[in-house]
């Protein structure tokens, strides 16, 4: 974690594990839902060799992928923006998260609240219900609270584009179950009753 950058993960050595995910958004019923008594869904790699220097984990007879330990991940890839217009990106996560297009950070949820709130868009209640039940203890009245370490930047394109894309997410073990969903607002996003665009989970075919 980078203490000077909202505790977001920063790659200092080779990653402990690498894999390909079809999408960063794990969707309803997955990332924020406990499978049973203190049994969370594990969506990160497991079973890899312990990286050199991780002796502190070994002393406690715990594997590096144990759900009681800290989790940090950096996804890298490309995203397809299908038509001209303005886009917004947002994360709903337990712990800090940020979204980058190229080298530019276009979304930051730097607090541990995890729900990126903006005046530019809203969310469908059913798409964030798992997060609210798990992280906000069912308090829907907490959903609209903003924090200083939070922003979104509109991204406007004049034609369809494929752009380098990155999401960084870190989560201390105190905030279980660990989860993250990736949302976007597109030129075709539906509108709510007040006229605001509704952010939707990014589909896997866009990543």
N, C-alpha and C positions, 0 to 999 in steps of 0.2 A: 504494500500500500504506500502511496505517496502522501506523506503528511501535509505537503504543500499544495496538493491538488485534490482536496475533498476525499482523501483516503481511496481514490481510485487505483486500480492495479496498474503498475508500471513494470514492463518487462526488463529485468536486470540480468537474468540468466536464461538458459534454454528452458522452455516450459516443462512442467512435470509430465504432461500428457497432451497429445494432440489428436483431434478427431474431426470429422466432418459432420455437421448438423444440417438437416434440410431447412430448418428455420430456427430463429432465435426465440420466437414467441412459442411458448409451450402450451398455450391455450387453456381453455376452461377445463377444470377438473384435474389439472396436473401439477404445475409448479408450486401452487400455494396451498395444496390440500394434503393433510396428514392421512396416511394409509391406515393408521390404527393408533394405539396408545404410544405416543412418542416415536412413531415410525413415519418419517417423511419420505416423499418421493425423491430418489436420487437420480439426477439427470446429467451428472458430470462423469467423466471417465473413472473407472475403477480397475484395480488389478495390475497397475503398472509398477515397475521397479522403483523403489524408494530413491529419490534424487540424492546425490552426494551432498552432505552437509545438513540433511534433515534429521539429525540425530535427536533433536528435542522431541520429535514425534515418536521416535522409536523408544525412547526412555519410558514413555507412558504406555508402551505396548499398543499403540494405535497406528493405523494405516493413514497415509496422507489423505486419502479420500473419505475418511470417517466423517459422517454427517455432524459430529460434535465439534469438528475443527472448522477453521476459517476456510471459506471458498472464495476464489478470485478467478475470473475468466476474462479473456479478450477474444472476441470473435472478429475475424477478418474475412472479407469477401467482396462481392459486388452486389449492387442493388439496381434493378431496372425500374426507372421512372418512365411509365408507359406513354405519357402525353405531355404536351406543353402546359404550363401553368405553375401554380404555387403549391408546395408540399411542406408539411411539418412532420417532425418525428418526435416520438415521446416514448418513455419507458415507464412501466409499472413494476416496481421491484422492491424486495426487502434489502435495503442497503443502497449505497450510492451507485449511480449508473450514468453513463454518458454515451452519446452517439456522435460519430464523426463521418463526414463526407470528404474524401480526400484528406487533407490535413486540417480541415476546419471543424471545430466542434459546433454542432448545430442543435444539440440538446444536452442539458445537464440537470440531473436530479441529485444534487450533492448532499442532501440530508438523508437521515435514516428513515424518514417518513416513507419515501419511496414512490409516491404517486406524483408524477410531474403534472402540475396544474398550470394552465395558461388561459388568458382571456381569449385566445384565438380559436379554441376548440373545446369540446366536451367529450365525455365517454358515455357509451351505452351502459346502463346499470348492470346488465347481465354479463358484460365483458370484464368487469372489475369486481364482481361479487366475491370471488374466491380471495382476492387480495383484501377486500374490506373485512371479510369474516376472519381471516387469519391475522393480518397485520394491524388492522384498526379495531379488532375485537367487535366487529359488527356495527361500529358507530358510523353510520352514513353521514352524520353531521360533521364528521372530521374530514370528509373527502375534499372540501373546498379550501382547506387551509394551505397557504403558501409559505415558502421559506425563502430567505435571501439567496441561498445557494441553489437557484433554480431558474432556468430560462430555456426558451426555444427560439430558434432563428428560422425565419421563413426561407425556403429554398425555391427560387423561381427559375424555370428553364424554358427555352424557346422551341424545344423539340424533344422527342424521346431520347433518353440518355441512359447509359450504363455507367455507374460511378463507383469508385472504390468506397467501401463501407466498413465501418468498424463500430463495435459496441464493447464497452468496458463495464464490468460489474464486479463489485466486491461485497462480501457479506460476512460479518462476524457471526460466530456460532450462537450468539444470544438472540438472533433474529431468525428463528426457525418457524415454519418451514421455509427453506431458501427457494426463491423463485424470481423469475423475470419474464415479462411479456414485452414485446416490441410492437408499438402502434405507429400508424401514420395517418395523416390527413392528405388526401389527394384532391385534384380538381373535381373529381366526381363523387366525393364523400357525401353521404346523406346529411341532412340538416335536422336539428332538433326543433322543437316548437318555437324557440326564440330566434331561430335562424342561424345558430352556430353550427359549423360542421362538426360531425361526430367522428372522432378518431376510431380506427378499426385496426385489429391485429393484422400485421403485415403477412400476406399469404406466402407460402413457401415458394411459389413459382416466381416471385419477385426477387428472391435472394439467390 
